[in-house]
Amino acid sequence: MVPVMVILCVLARAINGALRVFGGRDVDPEKYPYVVRMEVKLLYYKFDLQIQHFAHVCTASVLKPTWTLTAGHCLSFEEHASMFQMTMPGAKVEFLIRYGSKSGLRSQSDAFSDILEVVVHPGFKMLRTKEGDKVSNDVGLVKTTPIQLEQYGKLSAVNYPSLMGQPAVAVGYGLMREGDFVASTLLLGKALQALDVVVKTCDKELARMSLTPIICLSRQCREPGGAICPGDSGGPLIHHSGLVGINHMGPAIDCTLTYAKAGLSTNIVGIITPVSPFVEWIMDQIKVKSNENNERSVNLQLRAN
């Protein structure tokens, strides 16, 4: 039987899990400096003191100083905000990007960028079914205040069917397990996680768990445990040609602590949204939206004059 697949987004709704790019390895953040955390900042008062609380939402890839790529389902901010406000009633909710740590861990070198605008692919759809959420065209962009990096993510235009059988690396800042303790890499103070994978086609049963276009990943070795799990959503699938995919969803079994302890796992690391069908849309949106903002800036200057 095909395992139920889960959308890999907000950690507030995460399952009890063996949970990270699980079975992966720590990555030097200077290797992939453009892979960043999308977080929520909760502001609330306690005994007349303002308290800030940060929580991980998704992973993302910075393409240009003011444009970041992630999964479309990561950008359902109203839904995410309501989930967090259920645990912290009355809190003010802000979404932002965390980046810049030299170690990949929480540190004083962390920088934050405000999210100014959200652009979700017009073909994005999420259907609620008994089997779980089914999503199509799971691609989105966020415009931010400038993120200054030494290296930005490079999109690959390689047609995704030609990637079958090729090695790649799945990367994310999602949940992980440390002993019997499960939390996000943010709370655990852990580095970016990566998993070596092989791109493969999705069988018919798995394909029905999501809507096209999708590709699947398997492990490069047959050892149990490696999987993409909650919080890795939106992170990149990295090929030698560039970014070829976006983390979309993963097998619930591999993200469950009970199964991990028993050494059980599926042969699927996760389901990925391929980038190649969306490269033109991504570049067009960045160009059009940037021009719109430049025009607004010029108009404001003319009015000021």
Number of C-alpha atoms within 10 A of each C-alpha: 4 11 17 13 22 25 25 31 28 27 22 16 12 18 17 14 25 33 32 32 31 26 20 21 16 14 18 15 20 16 9 16 21 26 29 26 28 28 20 24 18 20 16 17 12 7 6 7 8 9 12 12 12 16 19 27 30 30 32 30 27 27 21 20 16 19 22 26 25 28 31 27 25 27 23 13 16 9 11 20 19 13 16 21 14 11 10 15 11 12 19 16 20 15 22 20 25 21 24 24 18 15 17 26 19 19 12 9 12 14 13 17 18 17 19 12 12 16 17 19 18 12 10 16 16 16 12 10 9 6 12 14 17 19 23 20 25 28 29 23 25 23 22 21 16 14 22 16 14 8 15 18 19 16 23 19 17 18 12 20 13 9 18 14 14 12 18 23 18 27 31 34 32 31 33 28 21 13 8 9 12 18 21 22 25 21 14 16 14 19 20 28 26 25 25 22 25 21 26 18 18 18 11 8 11 20 16 12 22 22 19 15 16 23 23 24 28 22 21 15 11 11 12 17 24 32 33 40 36 34 32 37 31 37 29 32 26 24 19 11 12 16 24 25 28 31 32 36 29 27 25 25 21 30 31 18 19 14 16 21 12 9 12 14 22 19 17 22 29 29 30 29 29 31 25 18 15 16 16 11 14 19 13 12 16 20 11 11 15 15 12 12 11 12 12 12 12 12 12 11 10 9 8 7 6
